[in-house]
Amino acid sequence: MAEKVKNPSQLSEIETHFVDLYVINCAALYHILRIRYNGPKDVAKKIFIKTARSKTKIAENYLFSYGYRNPPAIYSPTELNKMLKRDLGNLHDLPDNETYLRPAVITKILQELEQYEIYHNVKGKKELRRQKRIGSEKSNLVFKRSGGRPSAYIISDVYSKSNEFISKPEVRNSIHKKLFDYNIGLPLWKYIFMALFYSFKIDKEAASKILLMVGPPIADVDQSKIQSLFDELALLDESKFEEVSKLYATLMLDSGFHFSITGFLGLMQHQ
C-alpha cells in the first residue's frame, strides 16, 4: 500500500506544486493517448515497438529517464555515449570496439532533449570549468581541442529535483490519493499495461527491450526470471488483457512501484 505518514497534507508550497503537476501530467498523458491513438494496440505499435526497434529512440528515452532520475551533473556527449554503451549495449550485441551511437547522432538527441529542459548545453572552457566546480563531482570531464568551442550538457536541476521529491513518503502519499480521487491512476496504468501486453504479441524481442529500458538497471536483472516473465506475457490470451491489466495497475499503484519506473511515462510523453 502507499506509505502512511502522520501529516500527509503538510507539504511545502513547492512540494504541493510538484504533486499537482505530477497528477496533471498523468491526466494529460491519458487524454493524449486516447485522442491521438486508436486504442492500446495502436500505442503498442506506434510507441513501444517503434521505439524498441530504433537504437536512436532507445537512447533518447534512456537519456530522458536518466535526466529525471539523477542529480545535476555535467557530461560531454562522449561520456553519455559511453554510458549508453555500458547500460544498453547488450540489447544490441554491440562489439567492444563499437560506440553506441555516432557523435553527430547523440549530439542531435541531446539538442532535442534540451528543448524539454532536461539537459542544458554549456559552451566554452571557462563556463565548463565553472559548472564543474559548482556541483558536478560525478563528471570526469576532460577538455580537449576539437576544432571548435568545447561543450557539454548539464542535467537540469528542475528534473533532478523531482527525484528528490518523489522519494518523500508525504509526497508519494499525496500523489497516490489524488490519482485515485480524480480517477486517473488506475485508468492510465491499465491502458499502459494493455499496450504493453499487445506489444509482446506483436514483437516479443522488441517489447522485452522496452521493459528492460524503463525498469531497474539491466545489470541488476535476473535474466532467467525476466525471460520467463517475457514468455508468459507473450502467451497471454488477448481476451484476458483488460482483466490482467487492471490487476497489474492496481498492484502497481498500491505498492508505489510506479514511482520507480517513470521511464514509461517519459517514453510516451515526448513521442
PyRosetta script that sets phi, psi and omega in degrees:
from pyrosetta import init, pose_from_sequence

init()
pose = pose_from_sequence("MAEKVKNPSQLSEIETHFVDLYVINCAALYHILRIRYNGPKDVAKKIFIKTARSKTKIAENYLFSYGYRNPPAIYSPTELNKMLKRDLGNLHDLPDNETYLRPAVITKILQELEQYEIYHNVKGKKELRRQKRIGSEKSNLVFKRSGGRPSAYIISDVYSKSNEFISKPEVRNSIHKKLFDYNIGLPLWKYIFMALFYSFKIDKEAASKILLMVGPPIADVDQSKIQSLFDELALLDESKFEEVSKLYATLMLDSGFHFSITGFLGLMQHQ")
pose.set_psi(1, 167.4)
pose.set_omega(1, 178.3)
pose.set_phi(2, -64.3)
pose.set_psi(2, 151.3)
pose.set_omega(2, -179.1)
pose.set_phi(3, -59.2)
pose.set_psi(3, 138.5)
pose.set_omega(3, 177.5)
pose.set_phi(4, -98.1)
pose.set_psi(4, 131.1)
pose.set_omega(4, -179.6)
pose.set_phi(5, -132.2)
pose.set_psi(5, 154.5)
pose.set_omega(5, -175.8)
pose.set_phi(6, -65.5)
pose.set_psi(6, -44.7)
pose.set_omega(6, -175.7)
pose.set_phi(7, -129.3)
pose.set_psi(7, 71.4)
pose.set_omega(7, -175.7)
pose.set_phi(8, -63.6)
pose.set_psi(8, -20.8)
pose.set_omega(8, -177.8)
pose.set_phi(9, -84.7)
pose.set_psi(9, -12.2)
pose.set_omega(9, -177.0)
pose.set_phi(10, -86.1)
pose.set_psi(10, 68.9)
pose.set_omega(10, 177.1)
pose.set_phi(11, -101.6)
pose.set_psi(11, 154.2)
pose.set_omega(11, 175.0)
pose.set_phi(12, -69.4)
pose.set_psi(12, 168.1)
pose.set_omega(12, -179.3)
pose.set_phi(13, -61.3)
pose.set_psi(13, -41.9)
pose.set_omega(13, -178.8)
pose.set_phi(14, -71.0)
pose.set_psi(14, -33.3)
pose.set_omega(14, 176.5)
pose.set_phi(15, -68.0)
pose.set_psi(15, -40.7)
pose.set_omega(15, 176.9)
pose.set_phi(16, -61.8)
pose.set_psi(16, -41.8)
pose.set_omega(16, 177.5)
pose.set_phi(17, -62.1)
pose.set_psi(17, -41.0)
pose.set_omega(17, 179.4)
pose.set_phi(18, -63.1)
pose.set_psi(18, -43.3)
pose.set_omega(18, 178.7)
pose.set_phi(19, -59.7)
pose.set_psi(19, -48.0)
pose.set_omega(19, -179.6)
pose.set_phi(20, -61.7)
pose.set_psi(20, -41.7)
pose.set_omega(20, -179.1)
pose.set_phi(21, -65.6)
pose.set_psi(21, -41.0)
pose.set_omega(21, 178.8)
pose.set_phi(22, -59.3)
pose.set_psi(22, -48.0)
pose.set_omega(22, -177.8)
pose.set_phi(23, -67.0)
pose.set_psi(23, -41.2)
pose.set_omega(23, 178.6)
pose.set_phi(24, -62.4)
pose.set_psi(24, -42.2)
pose.set_omega(24, 178.8)
pose.set_phi(25, -62.7)
pose.set_psi(25, -39.3)
pose.set_omega(25, 177.8)
pose.set_phi(26, -64.3)
pose.set_psi(26, -43.3)
pose.set_omega(26, 179.6)
pose.set_phi(27, -64.0)
pose.set_psi(27, -42.4)
pose.set_omega(27, -179.8)
pose.set_phi(28, -65.0)
pose.set_psi(28, -41.1)
pose.set_omega(28, 179.7)
pose.set_phi(29, -62.6)
pose.set_psi(29, -45.1)
pose.set_omega(29, 179.8)
pose.set_phi(30, -61.9)
pose.set_psi(30, -41.1)
pose.set_omega(30, 178.7)
pose.set_phi(31, -63.2)
pose.set_psi(31, -44.9)
pose.set_omega(31, -179.1)
pose.set_phi(32, -63.7)
pose.set_psi(32, -42.6)
pose.set_omega(32, 179.8)
pose.set_phi(33, -60.2)
pose.set_psi(33, -38.5)
pose.set_omega(33, -177.0)
pose.set_phi(34, -75.7)
pose.set_psi(34, -32.9)
pose.set_omega(34, -176.9)
pose.set_phi(35, -92.1)
pose.set_psi(35, -24.0)
pose.set_omega(35, -176.4)
pose.set_phi(36, -91.1)
pose.set_psi(36, -26.8)
pose.set_omega(36, -175.1)
pose.set_phi(37, -120.6)
pose.set_psi(37, 154.0)
pose.set_omega(37, -178.1)
pose.set_phi(38, -90.9)
pose.set_psi(38, 59.2)
pose.set_omega(38, 177.3)
pose.set_phi(39, 93.3)
pose.set_psi(39, 171.3)
pose.set_omega(39, -178.0)
pose.set_phi(40, -57.4)
pose.set_psi(40, -35.3)
pose.set_omega(40, 179.8)
pose.set_phi(41, -64.7)
pose.set_psi(41, -37.0)
pose.set_omega(41, 177.8)
pose.set_phi(42, -66.9)
pose.set_psi(42, -38.9)
pose.set_omega(42, 176.2)
pose.set_phi(43, -63.3)
pose.set_psi(43, -40.4)
pose.set_omega(43, 178.6)
pose.set_phi(44, -58.1)
pose.set_psi(44, -44.8)
pose.set_omega(44, -178.1)
pose.set_phi(45, -71.3)
pose.set_psi(45, -46.8)
pose.set_omega(45, -169.1)
pose.set_phi(46, -89.0)
pose.set_psi(46, -16.0)
pose.set_omega(46, 177.6)
pose.set_phi(47, -115.5)
pose.set_psi(47, -65.0)
pose.set_omega(47, -173.7)
pose.set_phi(48, -61.8)
pose.set_psi(48, -55.8)
pose.set_omega(48, -175.1)
pose.set_phi(49, -70.2)
pose.set_psi(49, -42.1)
pose.set_omega(49, 178.6)
pose.set_phi(50, -59.2)
pose.set_psi(50, -42.1)
pose.set_omega(50, 178.7)
pose.set_phi(51, -66.6)
pose.set_psi(51, -47.2)
pose.set_omega(51, -174.8)
pose.set_phi(52, -65.2)
pose.set_psi(52, -26.5)
pose.set_omega(52, -179.6)
pose.set_phi(53, -84.7)
pose.set_psi(53, -4.1)
pose.set_omega(53, -178.4)
pose.set_phi(54, -116.5)
pose.set_psi(54, 117.6)
pose.set_omega(54, 178.1)
pose.set_phi(55, -61.3)
pose.set_psi(55, -36.1)
pose.set_omega(55, 179.8)
pose.set_phi(56, -67.1)
pose.set_psi(56, -43.6)
pose.set_omega(56, 179.5)
pose.set_phi(57, -65.6)
pose.set_psi(57, -38.2)
pose.set_omega(57, 177.2)
pose.set_phi(58, -61.7)
pose.set_psi(58, -44.1)
pose.set_omega(58, 179.2)
pose.set_phi(59, -62.4)
pose.set_psi(59, -43.0)
pose.set_omega(59, -179.3)
pose.set_phi(60, -60.2)
pose.set_psi(60, -46.2)
pose.set_omega(60, -178.8)
pose.set_phi(61, -71.9)
pose.set_psi(61, -34.0)
pose.set_omega(61, 176.8)
pose.set_phi(62, -63.2)
pose.set_psi(62, -45.5)
pose.set_omega(62, -179.2)
pose.set_phi(63, -68.6)
pose.set_psi(63, -31.0)
pose.set_omega(63, 173.5)
pose.set_phi(64, -59.8)
pose.set_psi(64, -51.3)
pose.set_omega(64, -179.0)
pose.set_phi(65, -66.2)
pose.set_psi(65, -37.4)
pose.set_omega(65, -179.1)
pose.set_phi(66, -62.4)
pose.set_psi(66, -42.0)
pose.set_omega(66, 177.9)
pose.set_phi(67, -63.8)
pose.set_psi(67, -34.5)
pose.set_omega(67, -179.6)
pose.set_phi(68, -70.6)
pose.set_psi(68, -37.3)
pose.set_omega(68, -170.7)
pose.set_phi(69, -90.6)
pose.set_psi(69, -12.8)
pose.set_omega(69, -169.7)
pose.set_phi(70, -119.6)
pose.set_psi(70, 153.3)
pose.set_omega(70, -179.7)
pose.set_phi(71, -69.9)
pose.set_psi(71, 161.8)
pose.set_omega(71, 179.7)
pose.set_phi(72, -54.9)
pose.set_psi(72, 133.9)
pose.set_omega(72, 176.9)
pose.set_phi(73, -157.2)
pose.set_psi(73, 158.8)
pose.set_omega(73, -177.2)
pose.set_phi(74, -108.4)
pose.set_psi(74, 131.2)
pose.set_omega(74, -176.3)
pose.set_phi(75, -133.8)
pose.set_psi(75, 141.3)
pose.set_omega(75, 168.8)
pose.set_phi(76, -82.6)
pose.set_psi(76, 156.8)
pose.set_omega(76, 174.6)
pose.set_phi(77, -54.4)
pose.set_psi(77, -34.1)
pose.set_omega(77, 179.1)
pose.set_phi(78, -63.8)
pose.set_psi(78, -43.0)
pose.set_omega(78, 179.0)
pose.set_phi(79, -62.0)
pose.set_psi(79, -44.5)
pose.set_omega(79, -179.4)
pose.set_phi(80, -66.2)
pose.set_psi(80, -34.3)
pose.set_omega(80, 176.9)
pose.set_phi(81, -64.5)
pose.set_psi(81, -39.5)
pose.set_omega(81, 176.8)
pose.set_phi(82, -65.3)
pose.set_psi(82, -37.9)
pose.set_omega(82, 178.2)
pose.set_phi(83, -63.4)
pose.set_psi(83, -42.7)
pose.set_omega(83, 177.8)
pose.set_phi(84, -62.0)
pose.set_psi(84, -42.5)
pose.set_omega(84, 178.9)
pose.set_phi(85, -62.5)
pose.set_psi(85, -42.6)
pose.set_omega(85, -179.2)
pose.set_phi(86, -64.7)
pose.set_psi(86, -45.4)
pose.set_omega(86, -171.9)
pose.set_phi(87, -91.3)
pose.set_psi(87, -24.8)
pose.set_omega(87, -174.9)
pose.set_phi(88, -121.2)
pose.set_psi(88, -8.4)
pose.set_omega(88, -174.9)
pose.set_phi(89, -56.4)
pose.set_psi(89, -35.4)
pose.set_omega(89, -177.1)
pose.set_phi(90, -75.3)
pose.set_psi(90, -8.9)
pose.set_omega(90, 173.6)
pose.set_phi(91, -74.5)
pose.set_psi(91, -17.5)
pose.set_omega(91, -175.0)
pose.set_phi(92, -123.2)
pose.set_psi(92, 4.1)
pose.set_omega(92, -179.4)
pose.set_phi(93, 53.9)
pose.set_psi(93, 47.7)
pose.set_omega(93, -179.2)
pose.set_phi(94, -75.7)
pose.set_psi(94, 138.6)
pose.set_omega(94, 175.0)
pose.set_phi(95, -67.9)
pose.set_psi(95, 158.2)
pose.set_omega(95, -175.4)
pose.set_phi(96, -59.4)
pose.set_psi(96, -33.5)
pose.set_omega(96, -174.8)
pose.set_phi(97, -89.2)
pose.set_psi(97, 7.4)
pose.set_omega(97, -177.9)
pose.set_phi(98, -108.3)
pose.set_psi(98, 131.1)
pose.set_omega(98, 176.1)
pose.set_phi(99, -73.0)
pose.set_psi(99, 161.5)
pose.set_omega(99, -178.6)
pose.set_phi(100, -68.6)
pose.set_psi(100, -48.4)
pose.set_omega(100, 179.1)
pose.set_phi(101, -134.4)
pose.set_psi(101, 156.4)
pose.set_omega(101, 173.2)
pose.set_phi(102, -66.7)
pose.set_psi(102, 145.7)
pose.set_omega(102, -178.3)
pose.set_phi(103, -51.6)
pose.set_psi(103, -40.8)
pose.set_omega(103, -178.9)
pose.set_phi(104, -64.5)
pose.set_psi(104, -33.7)
pose.set_omega(104, -178.0)
pose.set_phi(105, -71.9)
pose.set_psi(105, -45.2)
pose.set_omega(105, -178.7)
pose.set_phi(106, -68.9)
pose.set_psi(106, -32.5)
pose.set_omega(106, 175.4)
pose.set_phi(107, -64.1)
pose.set_psi(107, -40.4)
pose.set_omega(107, 178.0)
pose.set_phi(108, -63.4)
pose.set_psi(108, -41.1)
pose.set_omega(108, 178.1)
pose.set_phi(109, -61.3)
pose.set_psi(109, -45.8)
pose.set_omega(109, -179.0)
pose.set_phi(110, -63.5)
pose.set_psi(110, -36.9)
pose.set_omega(110, 177.5)
pose.set_phi(111, -65.2)
pose.set_psi(111, -36.9)
pose.set_omega(111, 177.8)
pose.set_phi(112, -69.0)
pose.set_psi(112, -41.9)
pose.set_omega(112, 179.3)
pose.set_phi(113, -68.3)
pose.set_psi(113, -25.6)
pose.set_omega(113, 176.6)
pose.set_phi(114, -63.9)
pose.set_psi(114, -30.6)
pose.set_omega(114, 178.5)
pose.set_phi(115, -66.7)
pose.set_psi(115, -25.7)
pose.set_omega(115, 176.9)
pose.set_phi(116, -90.2)
pose.set_psi(116, 5.3)
pose.set_omega(116, 179.3)
pose.set_phi(117, 60.5)
pose.set_psi(117, 33.0)
pose.set_omega(117, 174.5)
pose.set_phi(118, -88.3)
pose.set_psi(118, -38.3)
pose.set_omega(118, 176.4)
pose.set_phi(119, -125.8)
pose.set_psi(119, 150.6)
pose.set_omega(119, 173.9)
pose.set_phi(120, -120.0)
pose.set_psi(120, 133.6)
pose.set_omega(120, 178.3)
pose.set_phi(121, -83.2)
pose.set_psi(121, 133.9)
pose.set_omega(121, 178.1)
pose.set_phi(122, -122.1)
pose.set_psi(122, 130.3)
pose.set_omega(122, -176.3)
pose.set_phi(123, -122.7)
pose.set_psi(123, 149.8)
pose.set_omega(123, 176.8)
pose.set_phi(124, 93.3)
pose.set_psi(124, 138.5)
pose.set_omega(124, -176.3)
pose.set_phi(125, -59.8)
pose.set_psi(125, -39.7)
pose.set_omega(125, -176.9)
pose.set_phi(126, -62.8)
pose.set_psi(126, -47.6)
pose.set_omega(126, -179.5)
pose.set_phi(127, -69.5)
pose.set_psi(127, -36.0)
pose.set_omega(127, 177.8)
pose.set_phi(128, -62.9)
pose.set_psi(128, -44.1)
pose.set_omega(128, 178.7)
pose.set_phi(129, -64.4)
pose.set_psi(129, -38.9)
pose.set_omega(129, 179.5)
pose.set_phi(130, -63.6)
pose.set_psi(130, -44.7)
pose.set_omega(130, 179.3)
pose.set_phi(131, -65.0)
pose.set_psi(131, -36.3)
pose.set_omega(131, 179.2)
pose.set_phi(132, -65.4)
pose.set_psi(132, -35.7)
pose.set_omega(132, -179.4)
pose.set_phi(133, -70.3)
pose.set_psi(133, -31.0)
pose.set_omega(133, -171.1)
pose.set_phi(134, -94.6)
pose.set_psi(134, 18.5)
pose.set_omega(134, 171.4)
pose.set_phi(135, 142.6)
pose.set_psi(135, 27.5)
pose.set_omega(135, 179.8)
pose.set_phi(136, -120.2)
pose.set_psi(136, 50.1)
pose.set_omega(136, -178.1)
pose.set_phi(137, -61.3)
pose.set_psi(137, -25.7)
pose.set_omega(137, -177.3)
pose.set_phi(138, -64.7)
pose.set_psi(138, -26.8)
pose.set_omega(138, -172.1)
pose.set_phi(139, -83.0)
pose.set_psi(139, 141.5)
pose.set_omega(139, 172.5)
pose.set_phi(140, -105.5)
pose.set_psi(140, 33.6)
pose.set_omega(140, -173.8)
pose.set_phi(141, -56.5)
pose.set_psi(141, 130.4)
pose.set_omega(141, 176.8)
pose.set_phi(142, -120.6)
pose.set_psi(142, 131.4)
pose.set_omega(142, -178.1)
pose.set_phi(143, -90.7)
pose.set_psi(143, 124.1)
pose.set_omega(143, 179.9)
pose.set_phi(144, -130.0)
pose.set_psi(144, 150.1)
pose.set_omega(144, 175.4)
pose.set_phi(145, -74.3)
pose.set_psi(145, 131.7)
pose.set_omega(145, -179.8)
pose.set_phi(146, -134.6)
pose.set_psi(146, 19.0)
pose.set_omega(146, 178.4)
pose.set_phi(147, 93.2)
pose.set_psi(147, -8.0)
pose.set_omega(147, 178.8)
pose.set_phi(148, -146.3)
pose.set_psi(148, -172.7)
pose.set_omega(148, 178.3)
pose.set_phi(149, -69.3)
pose.set_psi(149, 132.0)
pose.set_omega(149, 177.1)
pose.set_phi(150, -66.1)
pose.set_psi(150, 146.0)
pose.set_omega(150, 178.9)
pose.set_phi(151, -146.0)
pose.set_psi(151, 158.9)
pose.set_omega(151, 178.6)
pose.set_phi(152, -150.7)
pose.set_psi(152, 175.8)
pose.set_omega(152, -177.5)
pose.set_phi(153, -124.4)
pose.set_psi(153, 136.2)
pose.set_omega(153, 179.9)
pose.set_phi(154, -110.2)
pose.set_psi(154, 133.4)
pose.set_omega(154, 174.7)
pose.set_phi(155, -65.6)
pose.set_psi(155, 130.2)
pose.set_omega(155, -178.8)
pose.set_phi(156, -62.6)
pose.set_psi(156, 132.8)
pose.set_omega(156, 178.6)
pose.set_phi(157, -69.2)
pose.set_psi(157, -19.4)
pose.set_omega(157, 176.7)
pose.set_phi(158, -64.8)
pose.set_psi(158, -44.8)
pose.set_omega(158, -179.7)
pose.set_phi(159, -74.8)
pose.set_psi(159, -42.9)
pose.set_omega(159, -177.5)
pose.set_phi(160, -67.2)
pose.set_psi(160, -29.1)
pose.set_omega(160, 178.5)
pose.set_phi(161, -63.6)
pose.set_psi(161, -31.5)
pose.set_omega(161, -179.7)
pose.set_phi(162, -62.5)
pose.set_psi(162, -31.9)
pose.set_omega(162, 177.9)
pose.set_phi(163, -66.2)
pose.set_psi(163, -34.9)
pose.set_omega(163, 176.9)
pose.set_phi(164, -66.2)
pose.set_psi(164, -44.3)
pose.set_omega(164, 179.9)
pose.set_phi(165, -63.9)
pose.set_psi(165, -44.7)
pose.set_omega(165, -173.0)
pose.set_phi(166, -67.7)
pose.set_psi(166, -15.4)
pose.set_omega(166, 179.0)
pose.set_phi(167, -82.9)
pose.set_psi(167, -7.7)
pose.set_omega(167, -177.3)
pose.set_phi(168, -89.0)
pose.set_psi(168, 127.0)
pose.set_omega(168, -179.8)
pose.set_phi(169, -56.3)
pose.set_psi(169, -37.1)
pose.set_omega(169, -179.0)
pose.set_phi(170, -62.3)
pose.set_psi(170, -41.8)
pose.set_omega(170, -179.7)
pose.set_phi(171, -68.3)
pose.set_psi(171, -45.2)
pose.set_omega(171, 179.8)
pose.set_phi(172, -60.3)
pose.set_psi(172, -43.5)
pose.set_omega(172, -177.9)
pose.set_phi(173, -64.2)
pose.set_psi(173, -39.7)
pose.set_omega(173, 179.5)
pose.set_phi(174, -66.9)
pose.set_psi(174, -42.5)
pose.set_omega(174, 177.0)
pose.set_phi(175, -62.2)
pose.set_psi(175, -46.0)
pose.set_omega(175, -179.4)
pose.set_phi(176, -56.6)
pose.set_psi(176, -45.4)
pose.set_omega(176, -178.8)
pose.set_phi(177, -63.8)
pose.set_psi(177, -44.8)
pose.set_omega(177, -177.3)
pose.set_phi(178, -70.0)
pose.set_psi(178, -35.5)
pose.set_omega(178, 178.1)
pose.set_phi(179, -61.7)
pose.set_psi(179, -34.3)
pose.set_omega(179, 178.1)
pose.set_phi(180, -83.2)
pose.set_psi(180, -41.2)
pose.set_omega(180, -179.6)
pose.set_phi(181, -59.0)
pose.set_psi(181, -38.3)
pose.set_omega(181, -177.9)
pose.set_phi(182, -94.4)
pose.set_psi(182, 6.5)
pose.set_omega(182, 178.9)
pose.set_phi(183, 52.3)
pose.set_psi(183, 50.6)
pose.set_omega(183, 179.6)
pose.set_phi(184, -110.7)
pose.set_psi(184, -46.7)
pose.set_omega(184, -172.4)
pose.set_phi(185, -58.3)
pose.set_psi(185, -51.9)
pose.set_omega(185, -176.1)
pose.set_phi(186, -66.1)
pose.set_psi(186, -48.2)
pose.set_omega(186, 178.3)
pose.set_phi(187, -60.7)
pose.set_psi(187, -40.0)
pose.set_omega(187, -178.9)
pose.set_phi(188, -64.0)
pose.set_psi(188, -51.5)
pose.set_omega(188, -175.4)
pose.set_phi(189, -73.9)
pose.set_psi(189, -28.1)
pose.set_omega(189, 172.8)
pose.set_phi(190, -63.0)
pose.set_psi(190, -42.8)
pose.set_omega(190, 178.7)
pose.set_phi(191, -63.1)
pose.set_psi(191, -44.5)
pose.set_omega(191, -179.4)
pose.set_phi(192, -63.2)
pose.set_psi(192, -43.0)
pose.set_omega(192, 179.6)
pose.set_phi(193, -65.4)
pose.set_psi(193, -38.8)
pose.set_omega(193, 178.3)
pose.set_phi(194, -62.6)
pose.set_psi(194, -41.9)
pose.set_omega(194, 177.4)
pose.set_phi(195, -62.8)
pose.set_psi(195, -39.9)
pose.set_omega(195, 179.1)
pose.set_phi(196, -63.6)
pose.set_psi(196, -43.8)
pose.set_omega(196, 179.6)
pose.set_phi(197, -62.7)
pose.set_psi(197, -41.0)
pose.set_omega(197, 177.3)
pose.set_phi(198, -63.3)
pose.set_psi(198, -36.3)
pose.set_omega(198, -179.2)
pose.set_phi(199, -64.3)
pose.set_psi(199, -32.7)
pose.set_omega(199, 177.3)
pose.set_phi(200, -70.8)
pose.set_psi(200, -29.1)
pose.set_omega(200, 175.5)
pose.set_phi(201, -71.6)
pose.set_psi(201, -35.7)
pose.set_omega(201, -176.7)
pose.set_phi(202, -76.1)
pose.set_psi(202, -46.7)
pose.set_omega(202, -176.4)
pose.set_phi(203, -159.8)
pose.set_psi(203, 95.9)
pose.set_omega(203, -174.8)
pose.set_phi(204, -60.5)
pose.set_psi(204, -40.9)
pose.set_omega(204, -178.7)
pose.set_phi(205, -62.7)
pose.set_psi(205, -44.7)
pose.set_omega(205, 179.3)
pose.set_phi(206, -66.6)
pose.set_psi(206, -43.6)
pose.set_omega(206, -179.7)
pose.set_phi(207, -62.4)
pose.set_psi(207, -35.4)
pose.set_omega(207, 178.1)
pose.set_phi(208, -61.4)
pose.set_psi(208, -37.6)
pose.set_omega(208, 179.1)
pose.set_phi(209, -64.3)
pose.set_psi(209, -37.1)
pose.set_omega(209, 179.2)
pose.set_phi(210, -62.1)
pose.set_psi(210, -47.7)
pose.set_omega(210, -179.7)
pose.set_phi(211, -62.9)
pose.set_psi(211, -40.5)
pose.set_omega(211, 179.1)
pose.set_phi(212, -67.6)
pose.set_psi(212, -32.0)
pose.set_omega(212, -177.0)
pose.set_phi(213, -72.7)
pose.set_psi(213, -39.8)
pose.set_omega(213, -173.8)
pose.set_phi(214, -95.8)
pose.set_psi(214, -7.4)
pose.set_omega(214, -178.3)
pose.set_phi(215, -94.8)
pose.set_psi(215, -153.3)
pose.set_omega(215, 179.6)
pose.set_phi(216, -63.6)
pose.set_psi(216, 163.4)
pose.set_omega(216, 176.5)
pose.set_phi(217, -52.8)
pose.set_psi(217, 138.0)
pose.set_omega(217, -174.7)
pose.set_phi(218, -57.9)
pose.set_psi(218, -34.3)
pose.set_omega(218, -179.2)
pose.set_phi(219, -63.6)
pose.set_psi(219, -23.4)
pose.set_omega(219, -177.8)
pose.set_phi(220, -90.7)
pose.set_psi(220, -0.6)
pose.set_omega(220, -175.6)
pose.set_phi(221, -89.8)
pose.set_psi(221, 133.3)
pose.set_omega(221, 173.0)
pose.set_phi(222, -77.1)
pose.set_psi(222, 105.7)
pose.set_omega(222, -172.3)
pose.set_phi(223, -60.9)
pose.set_psi(223, -36.3)
pose.set_omega(223, -178.7)
pose.set_phi(224, -67.9)
pose.set_psi(224, -41.8)
pose.set_omega(224, 180.0)
pose.set_phi(225, -69.7)
pose.set_psi(225, -40.9)
pose.set_omega(225, -177.8)
pose.set_phi(226, -68.2)
pose.set_psi(226, -35.6)
pose.set_omega(226, 178.1)
pose.set_phi(227, -67.5)
pose.set_psi(227, -36.1)
pose.set_omega(227, 176.9)
pose.set_phi(228, -63.3)
pose.set_psi(228, -40.5)
pose.set_omega(228, 177.6)
pose.set_phi(229, -64.1)
pose.set_psi(229, -43.3)
pose.set_omega(229, 179.7)
pose.set_phi(230, -60.4)
pose.set_psi(230, -41.1)
pose.set_omega(230, 179.5)
pose.set_phi(231, -63.8)
pose.set_psi(231, -41.0)
pose.set_omega(231, 178.9)
pose.set_phi(232, -63.6)
pose.set_psi(232, -42.8)
pose.set_omega(232, -179.3)
pose.set_phi(233, -64.5)
pose.set_psi(233, -38.5)
pose.set_omega(233, -179.5)
pose.set_phi(234, -67.2)
pose.set_psi(234, -27.6)
pose.set_omega(234, -178.0)
pose.set_phi(235, -92.6)
pose.set_psi(235, -5.4)
pose.set_omega(235, -176.9)
pose.set_phi(236, -63.3)
pose.set_psi(236, 132.4)
pose.set_omega(236, -179.8)
pose.set_phi(237, -68.4)
pose.set_psi(237, 133.5)
pose.set_omega(237, -178.2)
pose.set_phi(238, -60.0)
pose.set_psi(238, -28.6)
pose.set_omega(238, 179.4)
pose.set_phi(239, -66.6)
pose.set_psi(239, -16.6)
pose.set_omega(239, -179.5)
pose.set_phi(240, -96.6)
pose.set_psi(240, -6.0)
pose.set_omega(240, -173.2)
pose.set_phi(241, -54.9)
pose.set_psi(241, -49.1)
pose.set_omega(241, -175.2)
pose.set_phi(242, -64.8)
pose.set_psi(242, -44.9)
pose.set_omega(242, -179.7)
pose.set_phi(243, -62.6)
pose.set_psi(243, -49.0)
pose.set_omega(243, -177.4)
pose.set_phi(244, -69.6)
pose.set_psi(244, -35.7)
pose.set_omega(244, 178.9)
pose.set_phi(245, -63.2)
pose.set_psi(245, -40.8)
pose.set_omega(245, 178.2)
pose.set_phi(246, -64.4)
pose.set_psi(246, -40.3)
pose.set_omega(246, 178.4)
pose.set_phi(247, -62.9)
pose.set_psi(247, -48.5)
pose.set_omega(247, -179.7)
pose.set_phi(248, -62.9)
pose.set_psi(248, -41.2)
pose.set_omega(248, -179.4)
pose.set_phi(249, -63.3)
pose.set_psi(249, -42.2)
pose.set_omega(249, 179.6)
pose.set_phi(250, -64.0)
pose.set_psi(250, -45.7)
pose.set_omega(250, 179.3)
pose.set_phi(251, -62.6)
pose.set_psi(251, -40.5)
pose.set_omega(251, -179.4)
pose.set_phi(252, -64.8)
pose.set_psi(252, -45.1)
pose.set_omega(252, -178.8)
pose.set_phi(253, -67.7)
pose.set_psi(253, -41.2)
pose.set_omega(253, -179.9)
pose.set_phi(254, -67.7)
pose.set_psi(254, -32.6)
pose.set_omega(254, -179.3)
pose.set_phi(255, -83.4)
pose.set_psi(255, -18.6)
pose.set_omega(255, -175.2)
pose.set_phi(256, 79.7)
pose.set_psi(256, 8.5)
pose.set_omega(256, -176.8)
pose.set_phi(257, -65.4)
pose.set_psi(257, -24.6)
pose.set_omega(257, -178.9)
pose.set_phi(258, -61.9)
pose.set_psi(258, -23.4)
pose.set_omega(258, 178.6)
pose.set_phi(259, -67.9)
pose.set_psi(259, -24.9)
pose.set_omega(259, -177.1)
pose.set_phi(260, -93.8)
pose.set_psi(260, -4.7)
pose.set_omega(260, 178.8)
pose.set_phi(261, -126.3)
pose.set_psi(261, 42.5)
pose.set_omega(261, 179.3)
pose.set_phi(262, -65.6)
pose.set_psi(262, -5.9)
pose.set_omega(262, 173.9)
pose.set_phi(263, -57.8)
pose.set_psi(263, -29.1)
pose.set_omega(263, 176.1)
pose.set_phi(264, -61.5)
pose.set_psi(264, -43.1)
pose.set_omega(264, -179.7)
pose.set_phi(265, -67.5)
pose.set_psi(265, -41.3)
pose.set_omega(265, 177.8)
pose.set_phi(266, -63.7)
pose.set_psi(266, -35.8)
pose.set_omega(266, 179.9)
pose.set_phi(267, -58.6)
pose.set_psi(267, -37.4)
pose.set_omega(267, -175.1)
pose.set_phi(268, -95.2)
pose.set_psi(268, -24.0)
pose.set_omega(268, -173.4)
pose.set_phi(269, -73.7)
pose.set_psi(269, -24.0)
pose.set_omega(269, -176.7)
pose.set_phi(270, -119.4)
pose.set_psi(270, 32.1)
pose.set_omega(270, 173.8)
pose.set_phi(271, -79.4)
pose.dump_pdb("model.pdb")
